[in-house]
Amino acid sequence: MKLLEIYHDKVIGVIKGLDRIHFRGTLRGLSDSIGINMFMSATGLLLKDFKDFAEAKTRALRASCECSADELGIPKIYLNSSNINKEYDG
């Protein structure tokens, strides 16, 4: 079954010709060592604590996305490889 058929009542628009969209960008202030050092200094973040800080931010972002998906009734399908067929069969 096609995704559009399943979620026709929730879809407000369609982009054709793409199987995925990547949003990319740069926070210019954090894109070099001077900027990241200024950020860490301003926030009081120590280099030894950066890994935990980054992992916590990643968990928070992921939880927010999963919450939004749950609210919208969008299933979460985790793939271990980009070679796996991504078509949802319901």
C-alpha positions in Angstrom: 0.0 0.0 0.0 1.3 3.5 -0.9 2.1 6.0 1.9 -0.2 8.6 0.3 -3.1 6.1 0.4 -2.6 5.5 4.0 -2.2 9.1 5.1 -4.4 10.8 2.4 -6.4 12.7 5.1 -3.2 14.1 6.7 -1.3 15.0 3.5 -1.5 18.7 2.5 1.0 18.5 -0.4 3.3 16.2 -2.4 6.8 16.5 -3.6 7.3 14.1 -6.6 10.5 12.6 -7.8 12.4 12.3 -4.5 12.7 9.4 -2.2 14.2 11.4 0.7 15.1 15.0 1.6 18.2 16.0 3.5 18.2 19.3 5.3 21.7 20.6 5.7 23.1 23.8 7.1 25.9 25.3 9.1 25.9 27.3 12.2 28.6 29.6 11.0 29.5 30.7 14.5 30.2 27.1 15.5 31.9 26.0 12.2 35.5 26.6 13.3 37.6 26.1 16.4 37.4 29.8 17.4 33.6 29.8 17.3 33.2 26.5 19.2 35.7 27.7 21.8 33.8 30.9 22.2 30.5 28.9 22.6 32.0 26.6 25.1 33.5 29.5 27.1 30.2 31.5 27.1 28.2 28.4 28.3 30.9 27.2 30.7 31.1 23.9 28.9 34.4 22.2 29.4 36.0 20.2 26.5 36.0 17.0 28.7 32.2 17.4 29.0 31.5 18.0 25.3 30.7 14.4 24.5 28.0 14.1 27.1 26.6 17.5 26.1 26.4 16.5 22.5 24.9 13.2 23.2 22.2 14.8 25.5 21.3 17.3 22.7 21.1 14.4 20.3 18.8 12.4 22.6 16.6 15.5 23.1 16.3 16.2 19.4 15.5 12.5 18.7 12.9 12.4 21.5 11.2 15.6 20.1 11.1 14.1 16.6 9.7 10.8 17.9 7.1 12.6 19.9 6.0 14.6 16.8 5.8 11.4 14.8 3.7 9.7 17.5 1.3 12.7 17.6 0.9 12.6 13.8 0.6 8.8 13.7 3.7 8.4 11.6 5.4 5.0 12.2 9.1 4.9 13.1 11.1 2.4 11.1 14.8 2.1 12.1 17.1 0.9 9.4 20.5 -0.5 10.0 21.6 0.0 6.4 20.9 2.4 3.6 20.5 -0.7 1.3 17.3 -1.7 2.9 14.0 -1.0 1.0 12.4 2.0 2.8 8.9 1.5 1.4 6.4 1.2 4.2 3.8 -1.6 3.8 1.6 -0.7 6.8 
